[in-house]
């Protein structure tokens, strides 16, 4: 199967999922629906595969777990939103937000290379405490900057 055909099937599945579900659900709901739709089209789908995240000329992390943890850490540290609100965004409980943020903060304090990469992102986003924007705006800005 050509890349164009695969791309066409993926985009078609995304439209079908959105048109069926509409808006307002957590990301995890759409992800599960996409997996189901792609499998209905006989496509091989793997979920939550480890990956290396590249930021500019550096490898940021080696897995979705680290990348997601860093996103949660940034949201917790810089948006000023309640744990429950951040948790809803990431489909985890308030205690999960707190624990993830603490684990990532510990990892940052122990890993000079990771600490440098976090500082680069903070500088590029011009982040500072106290809170700067709504969670949704902050998350969009962070994703746009990293991509």
MDTraj code that builds the backbone (N, CA, C; nanometers):
import mdtraj as md
import numpy as np

residues = "UNK UNK UNK UNK UNK UNK UNK UNK UNK UNK UNK UNK UNK UNK UNK UNK UNK UNK UNK UNK UNK UNK UNK UNK UNK UNK UNK UNK UNK UNK UNK UNK UNK UNK UNK UNK UNK UNK UNK UNK UNK UNK UNK UNK UNK UNK UNK UNK UNK UNK UNK UNK UNK UNK UNK UNK UNK UNK UNK UNK UNK UNK UNK UNK UNK UNK UNK UNK UNK UNK UNK UNK UNK UNK UNK UNK UNK UNK UNK UNK UNK UNK UNK UNK UNK UNK UNK UNK UNK UNK UNK UNK UNK UNK UNK UNK UNK UNK UNK UNK UNK UNK UNK UNK UNK UNK UNK UNK UNK UNK UNK UNK UNK UNK UNK UNK UNK UNK UNK UNK UNK UNK UNK UNK UNK UNK UNK UNK UNK UNK UNK UNK UNK UNK UNK UNK UNK UNK UNK UNK UNK UNK UNK UNK UNK UNK UNK".split()
xyz = np.array([
    [0.0845, -0.1180, 0.0000],
    [0.0000, 0.0000, 0.0000],
    [0.0889, 0.1242, 0.0000],
    [0.0558, 0.2208, -0.0848],
    [0.1328, 0.3441, -0.0965],
    [0.1089, 0.4351, 0.0239],
    [0.2053, 0.5222, 0.0492],
    [0.1918, 0.6176, 0.1589],
    [0.0676, 0.7052, 0.1410],
    [0.0396, 0.7433, 0.0157],
    [-0.0777, 0.8279, -0.0109],
    [-0.2064, 0.7553, 0.0277],
    [-0.2127, 0.6240, -0.0008],
    [-0.3323, 0.5455, 0.0331],
    [-0.3487, 0.5340, 0.1845],
    [-0.2381, 0.5122, 0.2528],
    [-0.2415, 0.5026, 0.3994],
    [-0.2868, 0.6358, 0.4585],
    [-0.2274, 0.7442, 0.4081],
    [-0.2641, 0.8780, 0.4562],
    [-0.4125, 0.9046, 0.4325],
    [-0.4621, 0.8684, 0.3159],
    [-0.6030, 0.8878, 0.2829],
    [-0.6932, 0.8114, 0.3806],
    [-0.6564, 0.6877, 0.4134],
    [-0.7363, 0.6076, 0.5071],
    [-0.7349, 0.6690, 0.6475],
    [-0.6196, 0.7157, 0.6905],
    [-0.6075, 0.7748, 0.8241],
    [-0.6914, 0.9017, 0.8338],
    [-0.6794, 0.9888, 0.7349],
    [-0.7563, 1.1134, 0.7370],
    [-0.9057, 1.0835, 0.7291],
    [-0.9426, 0.9875, 0.6442],
    [-1.0832, 0.9489, 0.6344],
    [-1.1370, 0.8966, 0.7668],
    [-1.0560, 0.8160, 0.8347],
    [-1.0967, 0.7627, 0.9649],
    [-1.1121, 0.8752, 1.0667],
    [-1.0213, 0.9716, 1.0634],
    [-1.0296, 1.0843, 1.1570],
    [-1.1579, 1.1636, 1.1346],
    [-1.1921, 1.1889, 1.0084],
    [-1.3168, 1.2595, 0.9789],
    [-1.4379, 1.1798, 1.0264],
    [-1.4364, 1.0488, 1.0025],
    [-1.5496, 0.9660, 1.0430],
    [-1.5663, 0.9681, 1.1951],
    [-1.4548, 0.9548, 1.2662],
    [-1.4604, 0.9560, 1.4127],
    [-1.5153, 1.0898, 1.4621],
    [-1.4639, 1.1995, 1.4075],
    [-1.5104, 1.3307, 1.4532],
    [-1.6568, 1.3529, 1.4186],
    [-1.6959, 1.3158, 1.2966],
    [-1.8356, 1.3348, 1.2562],
    [-1.9302, 1.2483, 1.3388],
    [-1.8824, 1.1332, 1.3832],
    [-1.9652, 1.0447, 1.4647],
    [-1.9743, 1.0928, 1.6088],
    [-1.8596, 1.1299, 1.6671],
    [-1.8561, 1.1684, 1.8086],
    [-1.8834, 1.3162, 1.8324],
    [-1.8473, 1.4002, 1.7385],
    [-1.8567, 1.5441, 1.7614],
    [-1.7403, 1.5913, 1.8473],
    [-1.7551, 1.7081, 1.9061],
    [-1.6460, 1.7613, 1.9877],
    [-1.6807, 1.7540, 2.1357],
    [-1.5783, 1.7703, 2.2195],
    [-1.6018, 1.7793, 2.3624],
    [-1.5536, 1.6616, 2.4451],
    [-1.5055, 1.5557, 2.3793],
    [-1.4573, 1.4404, 2.4545],
    [-1.3091, 1.4552, 2.4859],
    [-1.2629, 1.3751, 2.5787],
    [-1.1202, 1.3701, 2.6090],
    [-1.0453, 1.3073, 2.4923],
    [-0.9179, 1.3414, 2.4832],
    [-0.8335, 1.2876, 2.3759],
    [-0.8362, 1.1355, 2.3742],
    [-0.8405, 1.0722, 2.4902],
    [-0.8368, 0.9258, 2.4974],
    [-0.9585, 0.8630, 2.4300],
    [-1.0728, 0.9306, 2.4324],
    [-1.1930, 0.8791, 2.3666],
    [-1.1726, 0.8778, 2.2154],
    [-1.1217, 0.9875, 2.1620],
    [-1.0975, 0.9944, 2.0179],
    [-0.9917, 0.8931, 1.9755],
    [-0.8887, 0.8762, 2.0597],
    [-0.7829, 0.7809, 2.0276],
    [-0.8391, 0.6395, 2.0173],
    [-0.9222, 0.6003, 2.1132],
    [-0.9816, 0.4663, 2.1107],
    [-1.0711, 0.4483, 1.9888],
    [-1.1481, 0.5519, 1.9566],
    [-1.2350, 0.5439, 1.8397],
    [-1.1532, 0.5339, 1.7107],
    [-1.0424, 0.6071, 1.7031],
    [-0.9541, 0.5989, 1.5846],
    [-0.8974, 0.4591, 1.5682],
    [-0.8542, 0.4005, 1.6782],
    [-0.7997, 0.2647, 1.6719],
    [-0.9056, 0.1689, 1.6193],
    [-1.0265, 0.1792, 1.6724],
    [-1.1354, 0.0924, 1.6260],
    [-1.1643, 0.1140, 1.4776],
    [-1.1717, 0.2380, 1.4367],
    [-1.2029, 0.2686, 1.2964],
    [-1.0930, 0.2197, 1.2025],
    [-0.9677, 0.2399, 1.2380],
    [-0.8578, 0.1943, 1.1532],
    [-0.8531, 0.0420, 1.1451],
    [-0.8814, -0.0235, 1.2561],
    [-0.8842, -0.1700, 1.2545],
    [-1.0002, -0.2223, 1.1708],
    [-1.1133, -0.1498, 1.1707],
    [-1.2255, -0.1885, 1.0846],
    [-1.1848, -0.1842, 0.9372],
    [-1.0885, -0.1002, 0.9058],
    [-1.0390, -0.0870, 0.7684],
    [-0.9179, -0.1777, 0.7433],
    [-0.9002, -0.2768, 0.8305],
    [-0.7920, -0.3755, 0.8186],
    [-0.6521, -0.3138, 0.8194],
    [-0.6356, -0.2083, 0.8963],
    [-0.5033, -0.1475, 0.9101],
    [-0.4415, -0.1954, 1.0407],
    [-0.3123, -0.2201, 1.0372],
    [-0.2392, -0.2603, 1.1579],
    [-0.2180, -0.1360, 1.2436],
    [-0.2632, -0.1423, 1.3671],
    [-0.2543, -0.0268, 1.4570],
    [-0.1834, -0.0692, 1.5846],
    [-0.0828, 0.0063, 1.6223],
    [-0.0149, -0.0145, 1.7498],
    [-0.0385, 0.1090, 1.8346],
    [-0.0744, 0.0871, 1.9597],
    [-0.1020, 0.1986, 2.0493],
    [0.0155, 0.2243, 2.1426],
    [0.0342, 0.3529, 2.1756],
    [0.1310, 0.3951, 2.2769],
    [0.2697, 0.3346, 2.2567],
    [0.3216, 0.3471, 2.1372],
    [0.4551, 0.2969, 2.1084],
    [0.5600, 0.3971, 2.1550],
    [0.6710, 0.3476, 2.2098],
    [0.7783, 0.4386, 2.2516],
    [0.8316, 0.5163, 2.1312],
    [0.8734, 0.6387, 2.1548],
    [0.9300, 0.7182, 2.0474],
    [1.0298, 0.8160, 2.1053],
    [1.1179, 0.8616, 2.0177],
    [1.2109, 0.9658, 2.0577],
    [1.1497, 1.0986, 2.0157],
    [1.1532, 1.1950, 2.1050],
    [1.0974, 1.3261, 2.0770],
    [1.2141, 1.4196, 2.0487],
    [1.2116, 1.4832, 1.9329],
    [1.3187, 1.5732, 1.8943],
    [1.2754, 1.7172, 1.9134],
    [1.3623, 1.7942, 1.9769],
    [1.3376, 1.9371, 1.9925],
    [1.4602, 2.0088, 1.9386],
    [1.4406, 2.0825, 1.8313],
    [1.5489, 2.1473, 1.7597],
    [1.6555, 2.0437, 1.7260],
    [1.7764, 2.0544, 1.7808],
    [1.8814, 1.9595, 1.7433],
    [1.9074, 1.8543, 1.8510],
    [1.8163, 1.8399, 1.9454],
    [1.8359, 1.7471, 2.0567],
    [1.7233, 1.6459, 2.0641],
    [1.7574, 1.5286, 2.1180],
    [1.6544, 1.4311, 2.1490],
    [1.5998, 1.4664, 2.2854],
    [1.4695, 1.4929, 2.2921],
    [1.4081, 1.5408, 2.4152],
    [1.3809, 1.4292, 2.5133],
    [1.3339, 1.3173, 2.4659],
    [1.2999, 1.2081, 2.5551],
    [1.2920, 1.0800, 2.4766],
    [1.2862, 0.9724, 2.5435],
    [1.2804, 0.8450, 2.4747],
    [1.1537, 0.7715, 2.5134],
    [1.0426, 0.8291, 2.4767],
    [0.9174, 0.7617, 2.5005],
    [0.8049, 0.8578, 2.5253],
    [0.6862, 0.8112, 2.4951],
    [0.5691, 0.8942, 2.5158],
    [0.5461, 0.9218, 2.6631],
    [0.5876, 0.8305, 2.7472],
    [0.5655, 0.8497, 2.8905],
    [0.6393, 0.9741, 2.9386],
    [0.7650, 0.9888, 2.8995],
    [0.8421, 1.1061, 2.9397],
    [0.7832, 1.2321, 2.8772],
    [0.7518, 1.2274, 2.7482],
    [0.6978, 1.3447, 2.6802],
    [0.5661, 1.3880, 2.7435],
    [0.4786, 1.2930, 2.7717],
    [0.3504, 1.3255, 2.8335],
    [0.3716, 1.3799, 2.9749],
    [0.4641, 1.3194, 3.0480],
    [0.4946, 1.3663, 3.1826],
    [0.5431, 1.5091, 3.1834],
    [0.6260, 1.5436, 3.0856],
    [0.6770, 1.6805, 3.0762],
    [0.5629, 1.7768, 3.0447],
    [0.4708, 1.7368, 2.9585],
    [0.3545, 1.8218, 2.9284],
    [0.2735, 1.8474, 3.0556],
    [0.2508, 1.7422, 3.1311],
    [0.1747, 1.7563, 3.2562],
    [0.2500, 1.8473, 3.3532],
    [0.3815, 1.8274, 3.3631],
    [0.4657, 1.9098, 3.4500],
    [0.4534, 2.0577, 3.4129],
    [0.4647, 2.0894, 3.2827],
    [0.4538, 2.2281, 3.2386],
    [0.3157, 2.2860, 3.2695],
    [0.2122, 2.2094, 3.2413],
    [0.0757, 2.2583, 3.2692],
    [0.0564, 2.2846, 3.4176],
    [0.1051, 2.1923, 3.4998],
    [0.0908, 2.2057, 3.6452],
    [0.1688, 2.3263, 3.6968],
    [0.2889, 2.3423, 3.6446],
    [0.3774, 2.4460, 3.6965],
    [0.3407, 2.5862, 3.6486],
    [0.2927, 2.5985, 3.5246],
    [0.2805, 2.7307, 3.4659],
    [0.1390, 2.7793, 3.4374],
    [0.0371, 2.6976, 3.4458],
    [-0.0958, 2.7465, 3.4116],
    [-0.1752, 2.7924, 3.5323],
    [-0.1412, 2.7458, 3.6503],
    [-0.2158, 2.7840, 3.7685],
    [-0.3527, 2.7185, 3.7774],
    [-0.3772, 2.6208, 3.6928],
    [-0.5065, 2.5531, 3.6939],
    [-0.5087, 2.4473, 3.8028],
    [-0.6290, 2.4111, 3.8417],
    [-0.6478, 2.3096, 3.9445],
    [-0.6065, 2.1728, 3.8916],
    [-0.5643, 2.0877, 3.9828],
    [-0.5221, 1.9530, 3.9457],
    [-0.6308, 1.8786, 3.8685],
    [-0.7553, 1.8957, 3.9103],
    [-0.8658, 1.8264, 3.8436],
    [-0.8788, 1.8697, 3.6979],
    [-0.8622, 1.9996, 3.6725],
    [-0.8754, 2.0493, 3.5357],
    [-0.7634, 1.9965, 3.4466],
    [-0.6432, 1.9978, 3.4978],
    [-0.5304, 1.9428, 3.4219],
    [-0.5522, 1.7928, 3.4010],
    [-0.5965, 1.7241, 3.5050],
    [-0.6226, 1.5809, 3.4965],
    [-0.7263, 1.5472, 3.3920],
    [-0.8333, 1.6266, 3.3848],
    [-0.9354, 1.6029, 3.2818],
    [-0.8760, 1.6154, 3.1428],
    [-0.7880, 1.7122, 3.1255],
    [-0.7245, 1.7329, 2.9945],
    [-0.6415, 1.6111, 2.9527],
    [-0.5754, 1.5484, 3.0496],
    [-0.4887, 1.4340, 3.0200],
    [-0.5538, 1.2998, 3.0526],
    [-0.6795, 1.3033, 3.0946],
    [-0.7553, 1.1821, 3.1264],
    [-0.6911, 1.1037, 3.2411],
    [-0.6494, 1.1775, 3.3452],
    [-0.5973, 1.1149, 3.4665],
    [-0.6556, 1.1879, 3.5870],
    [-0.6431, 1.1283, 3.7042],
    [-0.6933, 1.1901, 3.8256],
    [-0.6016, 1.2996, 3.8754],
    [-0.6520, 1.3770, 3.9698],
    [-0.5746, 1.4860, 4.0273],
    [-0.4462, 1.4349, 4.0920],
    [-0.4546, 1.3205, 4.1604],
    [-0.3340, 1.2656, 4.2237],
    [-0.2317, 1.2240, 4.1184],
    [-0.2785, 1.1794, 4.0019],
    [-0.1883, 1.1427, 3.8922],
    [-0.1122, 1.2632, 3.8407],
    [-0.1805, 1.3777, 3.8340],
    [-0.1145, 1.5017, 3.7914],
    [-0.0050, 1.5377, 3.8901],
    [-0.0381, 1.5334, 4.0172],
    [0.0570, 1.5684, 4.1213],
    [0.1778, 1.4737, 4.1217],
    [0.1501, 1.3441, 4.1158],
    [0.2582, 1.2448, 4.1168],
    [0.3473, 1.2572, 3.9938],
    [0.2847, 1.2743, 3.8774],
    [0.3623, 1.2876, 3.7542],
    [0.4504, 1.4109, 3.7597],
    [0.3950, 1.5217, 3.8062],
    [0.4728, 1.6454, 3.8162],
    [0.5916, 1.6290, 3.9097],
    [0.5693, 1.5631, 4.0240],
    [0.6797, 1.5395, 4.1187],
    [0.7866, 1.4487, 4.0577],
    [0.7428, 1.3425, 3.9879],
    [0.8408, 1.2508, 3.9267],
    [0.9242, 1.3220, 3.8209],
    [0.8587, 1.4026, 3.7378],
    [0.9317, 1.4743, 3.6333],
    [1.0242, 1.5781, 3.6953],
    [0.9788, 1.6496, 3.7970],
    [1.0646, 1.7472, 3.8648],
    [1.1884, 1.6795, 3.9233],
    [1.1702, 1.5611, 3.9817],
    [1.2836, 1.4857, 4.0354],
    [1.3779, 1.4445, 3.9236],
    [1.3215, 1.3947, 3.8142],
    [1.4036, 1.3534, 3.6991],
    [1.4822, 1.4717, 3.6437],
    [1.4165, 1.5889, 3.6348],
    [1.4840, 1.7097, 3.5861],
    [1.5987, 1.7479, 3.6787],
    [1.5763, 1.7365, 3.8097],
    [1.6812, 1.7749, 3.9055],
    [1.8007, 1.6809, 3.9005],
    [1.7798, 1.5567, 3.8578],
    [1.8874, 1.4573, 3.8549],
    [1.9571, 1.4457, 3.7193],
    [1.8949, 1.4973, 3.6138],
    [1.9461, 1.4785, 3.4778],
    [1.9805, 1.6146, 3.4171],
    [2.1105, 1.6470, 3.4123],
    [2.1540, 1.7769, 3.3617],
    [2.1126, 1.7999, 3.2167],
    [2.1191, 1.6961, 3.1359],
    [2.0834, 1.7088, 2.9952],
    [1.9343, 1.7423, 2.9805],
    [1.8506, 1.6704, 3.0531],
    [1.7071, 1.6969, 3.0503],
    [1.6777, 1.8360, 3.1052],
    [1.7467, 1.8749, 3.2127],
    [1.7270, 2.0070, 3.2718],
    [1.7567, 2.1163, 3.1690],
    [1.8634, 2.0989, 3.0928],
    [1.8978, 2.1959, 2.9887],
    [1.7907, 2.2051, 2.8815],
    [1.7353, 2.0918, 2.8455],
    [1.6305, 2.0904, 2.7430],
    [1.5016, 2.1555, 2.7939],
    [1.4711, 2.1315, 2.9201],
    [1.3535, 2.1943, 2.9808],
    [1.3723, 2.3458, 2.9831],
    [1.4916, 2.3915, 3.0201],
    [1.5193, 2.5358, 3.0240],
    [1.5060, 2.5978, 2.8846],
    [1.5505, 2.5253, 2.7805],
    [1.5363, 2.5756, 2.6441],
    [1.3898, 2.5981, 2.6099],
    [1.3072, 2.5018, 2.6463],
    [1.1637, 2.5142, 2.6188],
    [1.1056, 2.6305, 2.6988],
    [1.1426, 2.6405, 2.8256],
    [1.0923, 2.7504, 2.9094],
    [1.1312, 2.8856, 2.8499],
    [1.2560, 2.8960, 2.8043],
    [1.3020, 3.0220, 2.7460],
    [1.2304, 3.0515, 2.6147],
    [1.2145, 2.9495, 2.5321],
    [1.1480, 2.9692, 2.4034],
    [1.0020, 3.0098, 2.4226],
    [0.9358, 2.9508, 2.5220],
    [0.7970, 2.9855, 2.5507],
    [0.7841, 3.1103, 2.6368],
    [0.8993, 3.1614, 2.6830],
    [0.9015, 3.2778, 2.7732],
    [0.8151, 3.2522, 2.8962],
    [0.8384, 3.1378, 2.9570],
    [0.7579, 3.0978, 3.0724],
    [0.8104, 3.1606, 3.1994],
    [0.7169, 3.1901, 3.2864],
    [0.7526, 3.2379, 3.4194],
    [0.6371, 3.2045, 3.5121],
    [0.6695, 3.1897, 3.6374],
    [0.5655, 3.1734, 3.7374],
    [0.5430, 3.3158, 3.7897],
    [0.4267, 3.3655, 3.8044],
    [0.2939, 3.3072, 3.8172],
    [0.2323, 3.2671, 3.6835],
    [0.1122, 3.2091, 3.6932],
    [0.0431, 3.1563, 3.5764],
    [0.0288, 3.2597, 3.4655],
    [0.0323, 3.2095, 3.3393],
    [0.0244, 3.3043, 3.2308],
    [-0.1013, 3.2962, 3.1460],
    [-0.1524, 3.1802, 3.1161],
    [-0.2686, 3.1697, 3.0273],
    [-0.3566, 3.0530, 3.0681],
    [-0.4683, 3.0390, 2.9999],
    [-0.5551, 2.9250, 3.0258],
    [-0.4844, 2.7972, 2.9854],
    [-0.5262, 2.6870, 3.0418],
    [-0.4652, 2.5577, 3.0132],
    [-0.4702, 2.5270, 2.8651],
    [-0.5831, 2.5482, 2.8013],
    [-0.5981, 2.5153, 2.6603],
    [-0.5044, 2.5998, 2.5744],
    [-0.4978, 2.7317, 2.5991],
    [-0.4086, 2.8191, 2.5230],
    [-0.2630, 2.7823, 2.5480],
    [-0.2307, 2.7551, 2.6742],
    [-0.0941, 2.7188, 2.7093],
    [-0.0524, 2.5914, 2.6378],
    [-0.1378, 2.4907, 2.6409],
    [-0.1069, 2.3614, 2.5804],
    [-0.0873, 2.3773, 2.4301],
    [-0.1738, 2.4541, 2.3640],
    [-0.1593, 2.4785, 2.2197],
    [-0.0269, 2.5471, 2.1905],
    [0.0061, 2.6493, 2.2700],
    [0.1318, 2.7225, 2.2495],
    [0.2513, 2.6303, 2.2678],
    [0.2446, 2.5443, 2.3699],
    [0.3551, 2.4524, 2.3966],
    [0.3730, 2.3540, 2.2805],
    [0.2627, 2.2959, 2.2316],
    [0.2696, 2.2001, 2.1225],
    [0.3231, 2.2670, 1.9964],
    [0.2767, 2.3878, 1.9645],
    [0.3237, 2.4582, 1.8461],
    [0.4726, 2.4858, 1.8551],
    [0.5207, 2.5205, 1.9716],
    [0.6621, 2.5515, 1.9898],
    [0.7472, 2.4273, 1.9747],
    [0.7007, 2.3147, 2.0279],
    [0.7798, 2.1914, 2.0238],
    [0.7815, 2.1323, 1.8828],
    [0.6707, 2.1458, 1.8090],
    [0.6640, 2.0874, 1.6745],
    [0.7422, 2.1668, 1.5800],
])
top = md.Topology()
chain = top.add_chain()
for i, resn in enumerate(residues, 1):
    res = top.add_residue(resn, chain, resSeq=i)
    for name in ("N", "CA", "C"):
        top.add_atom(name, md.element.get_by_symbol(name[0]), res)
traj = md.Trajectory(xyz[None], top)
